Amino acid sequence: MEFFKIKRDIPFMRHALIFNVISALTFVAAVFFLVTKHLHFSVEFTGGTVMELRYPHAAEQEKIRHTLEKLGYEQPEVTSFGTAQDIMLRLPIRKDVAGSGTSATVFNALCAAESGTPKQVQITTDKGENVARTSCVNAGGAEVLSQQRVEFVGPQVGDELAQNGLNALIMVVVGVMIYLAVRFEWKFAVAAIVANLHDVVIILGFFAFFQWEFSLTVLAAVLAVLGYSVNESVVIFDRIRETFRKERKLSVTQVIDHAITSTISRTIITHGCTEMMVLSMLFFGGQTLHYFAIALTIGILFGIYSSVFVAAAIAMWLGVKREDLIKPIKAKDETDGAVV
């Protein structure tokens, strides 16, 4: 399916050096921010307490932050998710407060701020189970605050999650290299991995520079971007191999330009549709999906750029040629192996 067809090939490789210099500078800037500012890890990696609270009305986030600051939490993370009544708190570990007592201390303080009294109530879940829930009621008996969920992540668990995330990233990279080397040629494998790691580092650089929270959902987005970028590179590499077979008089540069130009319509359709879905998550998915959608948006935009200007250019500079993808046909022996 094509919305349009470009009749004349666009000379992408003519400007490959300029775009790769820009790409290299962006990559260096991202590494610089990662080294100097570091990633702002969520409590899932550093350890801490995650609380989900529900108010009967739109929650006053500034009031909640002010209450938490009085308890000694500097720059507490207070975000809404789903609705304005639902609030998520991410609280780091404090040496002066036991991990198990953090949620009770915080809930009591927020309850007092609403002029209420904490109490335990029994509720029946959708599955018919009776469970106890911490609630806050005012003098008239009306509920002014309820605690929906509490999770505590210890430092050791956070370190284990970080290590597992790094292992997952390494496994994806190694798997992609093996797949591309088997399907195409090692030059394409090297080119694709350099381009994809370029995308990953730039995403991390954005998160380090703006100090956006790096959580498990963002890590999932980074891994998704790796696979997404590889898919775009594979499409272009497939078209390069196909063009080598059909157009035997074209040079390597002309073959690459033709392959990229002929896939532009497909790229616009695929990435445009994907980006619409991602933007819908960004604007309407709430705080829970906010940074996940941001990471995907950055990855998709730079993934297109890297597949065209980085992966294809590196493959060209590594000396890819027709013989790498199409094995020459051996001439048949006229004697058919007979010896005279």
C-alpha positions as CSV (number, residue, x, y, z in Angstrom):
1,M,0.0,0.0,0.0
2,E,1.3,3.4,-1.0
3,F,-0.1,6.9,-0.5
4,F,2.3,8.3,-3.0
5,K,5.2,7.1,-5.1
6,I,8.4,9.2,-5.6
7,K,9.6,8.8,-9.2
8,R,13.1,10.1,-8.7
9,D,15.4,8.7,-6.0
10,I,16.3,11.1,-3.2
11,P,20.1,11.3,-2.7
12,F,20.1,10.5,1.0
13,M,23.7,9.2,1.0
14,R,25.0,12.4,-0.5
15,H,24.3,14.1,2.8
16,A,25.1,11.1,5.0
17,L,28.3,12.6,6.5
18,I,26.5,15.8,7.6
19,F,23.7,14.0,9.3
20,N,26.0,11.5,11.0
21,V,28.1,14.4,12.4
22,I,24.8,15.8,13.8
23,S,23.9,12.4,15.1
24,A,27.4,12.0,16.7
25,L,27.1,15.4,18.5
26,T,23.7,14.5,19.8
27,F,25.0,11.1,21.0
28,V,27.9,12.8,22.8
29,A,25.6,15.3,24.4
30,A,23.3,12.5,25.6
31,V,26.3,10.6,27.1
32,F,27.5,13.9,28.8
33,F,24.1,14.4,30.5
34,L,24.0,10.8,31.6
35,V,27.5,11.1,33.2
36,T,27.0,14.5,34.8
37,K,23.3,14.6,35.7
38,H,22.5,10.9,35.9
39,L,19.1,9.3,35.5
40,H,16.4,10.1,38.0
41,F,15.5,6.5,39.0
42,S,12.1,5.8,40.5
43,V,11.6,4.0,43.8
44,E,11.3,0.8,41.9
45,F,15.1,1.0,41.4
46,T,16.2,3.0,44.5
47,G,13.8,1.5,47.0
48,G,10.9,3.2,48.7
49,T,7.1,3.2,49.2
50,V,4.4,3.6,46.6
51,M,1.0,4.6,47.8
52,E,-2.3,5.0,45.9
53,L,-4.9,7.2,47.5
54,R,-8.4,8.2,46.6
55,Y,-10.2,11.4,47.5
56,P,-14.0,11.9,47.1
57,H,-13.2,15.1,45.2
58,A,-10.4,16.4,43.0
59,A,-7.3,16.1,45.1
60,E,-5.3,19.3,45.9
61,Q,-1.8,18.1,44.9
62,E,0.0,21.2,46.3
63,K,-1.6,20.7,49.7
64,I,-0.5,17.0,49.7
65,R,3.1,18.0,48.8
66,H,3.1,20.6,51.5
67,T,2.0,18.0,54.1
68,L,4.7,15.6,52.9
69,E,7.4,18.3,53.1
70,K,6.4,18.9,56.7
71,L,7.2,15.2,57.3
72,G,10.7,15.7,55.9
73,Y,10.3,14.6,52.3
74,E,12.1,16.8,49.9
75,Q,10.4,17.2,46.5
76,P,7.9,14.4,47.1
77,E,6.4,12.9,44.0
78,V,2.7,13.4,43.9
79,T,0.9,12.6,40.7
80,S,-2.7,11.9,39.6
81,F,-3.5,8.8,37.5
82,G,-6.8,7.8,35.9
83,T,-8.9,10.5,37.5
84,A,-8.3,13.7,39.4
85,Q,-9.5,11.9,42.6
86,D,-6.8,9.2,42.4
87,I,-3.3,10.1,43.6
88,M,-0.1,8.2,43.6
89,L,2.7,8.9,46.0
90,R,6.3,7.8,45.5
91,L,8.3,8.1,48.7
92,P,12.0,7.4,49.0
93,I,13.5,5.4,51.8
94,R,14.3,7.4,55.0
95,K,16.8,6.2,57.6
96,D,14.7,7.7,60.4
97,V,11.5,6.0,59.4
98,A,11.0,2.2,59.2
99,G,9.9,1.1,55.8
100,S,6.8,-0.6,57.1
101,G,5.8,2.5,59.1
102,T,6.1,5.0,56.2
103,S,2.6,4.4,54.8
104,A,0.9,4.7,58.2
105,T,2.8,7.9,59.1
106,V,2.0,9.5,55.7
107,F,-1.6,8.5,55.7
108,N,-2.2,9.7,59.2
109,A,-0.7,13.1,58.3
110,L,-2.8,13.4,55.1
111,C,-5.9,12.4,57.1
112,A,-5.2,15.1,59.7
113,A,-4.8,17.6,56.9
114,E,-8.4,16.7,55.9
115,S,-9.6,17.1,59.5
116,G,-10.4,13.4,59.7
117,T,-9.7,10.3,61.7
118,P,-8.0,7.2,60.4
119,K,-9.9,3.9,60.8
120,Q,-9.9,0.4,59.4
121,V,-13.0,-0.6,57.4
122,Q,-14.0,-4.0,55.9
123,I,-14.9,-4.0,52.2
124,T,-15.9,-6.7,49.8
125,T,-14.0,-7.0,46.6
126,D,-15.4,-7.9,43.2
127,K,-14.3,-11.5,43.8
128,G,-16.3,-11.6,47.0
129,E,-13.3,-11.4,49.4
130,N,-13.5,-9.4,52.6
131,V,-10.4,-7.3,53.1
132,A,-9.4,-4.5,55.5
133,R,-8.8,-1.0,54.1
134,T,-7.4,2.1,55.8
135,S,-9.9,4.9,55.5
136,C,-10.2,8.5,56.8
137,V,-13.5,9.8,58.0
138,N,-14.6,13.2,59.2
139,A,-16.7,14.1,62.2
140,G,-19.9,13.5,60.2
141,G,-18.8,9.9,59.3
142,A,-18.1,10.7,55.6
143,E,-15.0,9.3,54.0
144,V,-12.6,12.0,53.0
145,L,-9.6,9.8,52.1
146,S,-9.0,6.1,51.4
147,Q,-5.8,4.1,50.9
148,Q,-6.1,1.9,47.8
149,R,-2.7,0.2,47.6
150,V,0.7,0.3,49.3
151,E,3.9,-1.3,48.0
152,F,7.3,-1.2,49.6
153,V,10.4,-1.8,47.6
154,G,13.6,-2.5,49.5
155,P,17.0,-1.4,48.3
156,Q,18.1,-4.9,47.5
157,V,15.0,-5.5,45.4
158,G,15.7,-2.2,43.6
159,D,19.3,-3.2,42.8
160,E,18.0,-6.6,41.5
161,L,15.5,-4.9,39.2
162,A,18.2,-2.6,37.9
163,Q,20.5,-5.5,37.2
164,N,17.7,-7.5,35.6
165,G,16.9,-4.5,33.4
166,L,20.5,-4.2,32.2
167,N,20.6,-8.0,31.5
168,A,17.5,-7.7,29.4
169,L,18.9,-4.8,27.4
170,I,22.2,-6.8,26.8
171,M,20.2,-9.9,25.7
172,V,18.1,-7.9,23.3
173,V,21.2,-6.3,21.7
174,V,23.0,-9.7,21.4
175,G,19.9,-11.3,20.0
176,V,19.4,-8.6,17.4
177,M,23.0,-8.8,16.2
178,I,22.7,-12.6,15.8
179,Y,19.4,-12.3,13.9
180,L,20.7,-9.6,11.5
181,A,24.0,-11.4,10.9
182,V,22.2,-14.6,10.0
183,R,19.5,-13.0,7.9
184,F,21.7,-10.5,6.1
185,E,25.5,-10.0,6.7
186,W,27.7,-8.9,9.6
187,K,28.1,-5.4,8.2
188,F,24.4,-4.9,8.4
189,A,24.3,-6.3,11.9
190,V,27.0,-3.9,13.1
191,A,25.3,-0.9,11.4
192,A,21.9,-1.7,12.9
193,I,23.2,-2.2,16.4
194,V,25.1,1.1,16.3
195,A,22.0,2.9,15.1
196,N,19.7,1.3,17.7
197,L,22.1,1.9,20.6
198,H,22.3,5.5,19.3
199,D,18.5,5.7,19.8
200,V,18.6,4.1,23.3
201,V,21.4,6.5,24.5
202,I,19.6,9.5,23.2
203,I,16.3,8.5,25.0
204,L,18.3,8.1,28.2
205,G,20.0,11.4,27.5
206,F,16.6,13.2,27.3
207,F,15.6,11.6,30.6
208,A,18.8,12.6,32.3
209,F,18.7,16.2,31.0
210,F,15.1,16.9,32.0
211,Q,15.4,14.6,35.1
212,W,12.3,12.7,34.1
213,E,11.6,9.7,36.3
214,F,13.1,6.5,34.9
215,S,10.8,3.6,35.9
216,L,10.2,0.0,34.9
217,T,7.6,1.2,32.3
218,V,10.2,3.5,30.7
219,L,12.7,0.6,30.6
220,A,9.9,-1.4,28.8
221,A,9.6,1.5,26.3
222,V,13.3,1.5,25.7
223,L,13.3,-2.2,24.9
224,A,10.3,-1.7,22.7
225,V,12.1,1.0,20.8
226,L,15.0,-1.4,20.2
227,G,12.7,-3.8,18.5
228,Y,10.8,-1.1,16.6
229,S,14.0,0.4,15.2
230,V,15.3,-3.0,14.2
231,N,12.1,-3.6,12.2
232,E,12.6,-0.3,10.3
233,S,16.2,-1.2,9.6
234,V,15.2,-4.7,8.4
235,V,12.7,-3.2,5.9
236,I,15.4,-1.0,4.4
237,F,18.0,-3.8,4.3
238,D,15.5,-6.1,2.6
239,R,14.8,-3.5,0.0
240,I,18.6,-3.0,-0.5
241,R,19.0,-6.7,-1.1
242,E,16.0,-6.7,-3.5
243,T,17.4,-3.7,-5.4
244,F,20.8,-5.4,-5.7
245,R,19.1,-8.3,-7.5
246,K,17.0,-6.2,-9.8
247,E,19.3,-3.3,-10.6
248,R,22.7,-4.7,-11.4
249,K,24.0,-1.5,-13.1
250,L,23.5,0.8,-10.0
251,S,26.3,1.6,-7.6
252,V,26.1,0.8,-3.9
253,T,25.1,4.4,-3.1
254,Q,22.4,4.5,-5.7
255,V,21.1,1.2,-4.5
256,I,20.8,2.5,-0.9
257,D,19.2,5.7,-2.1
258,H,16.6,3.8,-4.1
259,A,15.9,1.4,-1.2
260,I,15.2,4.2,1.2
261,T,13.2,6.3,-1.3
262,S,11.0,3.3,-2.2
263,T,10.1,2.7,1.5
264,I,9.2,6.3,2.4
265,S,5.5,5.8,1.8
266,R,5.5,2.7,4.0
267,T,7.5,4.5,6.7
268,I,5.1,7.4,6.8
269,I,2.0,5.1,7.1
270,T,3.5,2.8,9.7
271,H,5.2,5.4,11.9
272,G,2.3,7.9,11.5
273,C,-0.2,5.3,12.8
274,T,2.0,4.2,15.6
275,E,2.7,7.8,16.7
276,M,-1.0,8.6,16.8
277,M,-1.5,5.8,19.3
278,V,1.5,6.8,21.3
279,L,0.3,10.5,21.4
280,S,-3.1,9.3,22.6
281,M,-1.4,7.6,25.5
282,L,0.7,10.7,26.1
283,F,-2.3,13.1,26.3
284,F,-5.0,10.9,27.6
285,G,-3.2,8.0,29.4
286,G,-2.6,9.9,32.6
287,Q,0.6,10.1,34.7
288,T,1.0,6.3,34.7
289,L,1.7,6.2,31.0
290,H,3.1,9.7,30.6
291,Y,6.9,8.9,30.6
292,F,6.3,5.6,28.8
293,A,4.7,7.5,25.9
294,I,7.4,10.2,26.0
295,A,10.1,7.5,25.7
296,L,8.3,5.8,22.8
297,T,7.8,9.2,21.0
298,I,11.5,10.1,21.2
299,G,12.4,6.5,20.2
300,I,10.1,6.5,17.2
301,L,11.3,9.8,15.8
302,F,15.0,9.0,16.3
303,G,14.4,5.5,15.1
304,I,13.3,6.7,11.7
305,Y,16.3,9.1,11.6
306,S,18.8,6.4,12.6
307,S,17.5,3.7,10.2
308,V,17.8,6.1,7.2
309,F,20.9,8.2,8.0
310,V,22.9,6.1,10.5
311,A,22.3,2.4,9.8
312,A,22.3,2.7,6.0
313,A,25.3,5.0,6.0
314,I,27.4,2.8,8.3
315,A,26.6,-0.2,6.2
316,M,27.8,1.8,3.1
317,W,31.0,2.9,4.9
318,L,31.7,-0.7,6.0
319,G,31.9,-1.6,2.3
320,V,28.7,-3.6,1.8
321,K,28.4,-4.8,-1.8
322,R,26.2,-7.0,-4.0
323,E,28.4,-10.1,-3.4
324,D,27.7,-9.8,0.4
325,L,24.0,-10.4,-0.2
326,I,23.8,-12.3,-3.4
327,K,26.2,-15.2,-3.9
328,P,27.6,-15.5,-7.4
329,I,26.3,-18.4,-9.5
330,K,29.1,-20.9,-10.2
331,A,29.6,-21.6,-13.9
332,K,28.6,-25.2,-14.8
333,D,31.6,-27.4,-15.8
334,E,31.1,-28.4,-19.5
335,T,32.8,-31.8,-18.8
336,D,30.3,-32.3,-16.0
337,G,33.2,-33.6,-13.8
338,A,34.4,-36.2,-16.3
339,V,38.2,-36.7,-16.5
340,V,39.8,-37.5,-19.8
